Each structure stands twice: as structure tokens, then as C-alpha cells.
């Protein structure tokens, strides 16, 4: 059972049958960077890179955040921090109009919650 971030990512990549170059093509992350993460040379990649791995490798984003030291198991169990990061990352995939709609909706939810 993989225990480190690098081991988890390497296993997930190998389970898909992808070479480092194929993983680069699919994730947009340079193959040398992936290799450095897998070997433990880089132990704390950014949350946005972890999101890309989670999406393309079909692994749990919260687990990757924990293994990279971005959050603790207790915080990740609540999911708030990792979900917020995922939500912010997802905003980048929306058009400016869609982003404005999401932000307006969030403001409305916050307003209702505080009344």
C-alpha cells in the first residue's frame, strides 16, 4: 500500500498504464516535475498541481493534500479547506460571466446565513 505522495501518484499513473510523457500530455505537468514528485525530490507540490493529478489520475484530492502536508487528516475530514481550494480552482474553468454568477450566488448564500 503506497504511503507517500510520490508512491500514491506513481501507483495511480502506473495503474492507468501511462508513461511519464503520457501523464505530461494528459495533465499538462512536465514529466520531469512529475518524476521529481514521484521520487520524493518535491514533497509539497502546489494544491493546483494536486488538483490536476486528482482529476486525471482518479485519486482523492483530500488524500493528496494530506500527503503533501497542505492539511491534516482532521481538517481534510471536514473537507472545508480542500473543498474551498477545489472550488477556487474550478472557477478558473468558467467564463467571466459565469464567475460573476457564482460569486453573486455565494454572496447571497452568505447573506442568508447571517440573517
Secondary structure in CASP SS format (residue, H / E / C, confidence):
PFRMAT SS
TARGET T0000
AUTHOR 0000-0000-0000
METHOD secondary structure of the structure
MODEL  1
X C 1.00
X C 1.00
X C 1.00
X C 1.00
X H 1.00
X H 1.00
X H 1.00
X H 1.00
X H 1.00
X H 1.00
X H 1.00
X H 1.00
X H 1.00
X H 1.00
X H 1.00
X H 1.00
X C 1.00
X C 1.00
X C 1.00
X H 1.00
X H 1.00
X H 1.00
X H 1.00
X H 1.00
X H 1.00
X H 1.00
X H 1.00
X C 1.00
X C 1.00
X C 1.00
X H 1.00
X H 1.00
X H 1.00
X H 1.00
X H 1.00
X H 1.00
X H 1.00
X H 1.00
X H 1.00
X C 1.00
X C 1.00
X C 1.00
X C 1.00
X C 1.00
X C 1.00
X C 1.00
X H 1.00
X H 1.00
X H 1.00
X H 1.00
X H 1.00
X H 1.00
X H 1.00
X H 1.00
X H 1.00
X H 1.00
X H 1.00
X C 1.00
X C 1.00
X C 1.00
X H 1.00
X H 1.00
X H 1.00
X H 1.00
X H 1.00
X H 1.00
X H 1.00
X C 1.00
X C 1.00
X C 1.00
X C 1.00
X C 1.00
X H 1.00
X H 1.00
X H 1.00
X H 1.00
X H 1.00
X H 1.00
X C 1.00
X H 1.00
X H 1.00
X H 1.00
X H 1.00
X H 1.00
X H 1.00
X H 1.00
X H 1.00
X H 1.00
X H 1.00
X H 1.00
X H 1.00
X C 1.00
X C 1.00
X C 1.00
X C 1.00
X H 1.00
X H 1.00
X H 1.00
X H 1.00
X H 1.00
X H 1.00
X H 1.00
X H 1.00
X H 1.00
X H 1.00
X H 1.00
X H 1.00
X H 1.00
X H 1.00
X H 1.00
X H 1.00
X H 1.00
X H 1.00
X C 1.00
X C 1.00
END
